[in-house]
Amino acid sequence: MQHIGVALKNLIKSSGLQKGLDQQRAVDLWPEVVGESINSNSEPVSVENGVLSIKTKNSAWSQELQLQKPQILEKLNKKLDKKIIKDIRFV
């Protein structure tokens, strides 16, 4: 008999759910990756096909985060231990 943790891991792997879980982890890690200032002015909305959508307080924040996008992408994927997020869209 398998330990339930092992059984769940096998189920997740065999059902193809791992990608969705990894993408959700990116949403959960957003505050930690970007810090308090950016987090208080932005909010992860969704992740689809490796594209993270972020709602910002205003267009100035969208523009600022657009400039920081390469660094944020790198930090986020490093925290995830693999390249899960391919792009970030600021809305």
Residue, then its C-alpha position, 0 to 999 in steps of 0.5 A: m500500500q502506498h503512502i497517500g502523498v506518493a499516491l497523490k503525486n502519481l495521480i497529479k503526474s499521470s493526469g497532467l495537472q502538474k502544469g496547472l499547479d505550477q502555474q498557480r504556484a506562480v500566482d501564490l509566489w507573486p507577493e514574495v517575488v515582487g516585494e511589498s511595494i509592487n504587491s500593494n499596487s498589483e494583483p495576479v489575476s490569472v495564468e493561462n498557457g504560461v502567461l501571467s496576467i497582473k492587474t495594476k492600480n493604474s497605468a503608471w504602475s503598468q508602465e513601471l512593471q513593464l520595464q521590470k518584466p525581464q527581472i520579475l520573470e527571471k526571479l519568478n521562474k527561479k523561485l519555481d525551479k523551472k521556466i513555468i511563466k513565459d510572459i507577464r501581461f499588465v492590465 
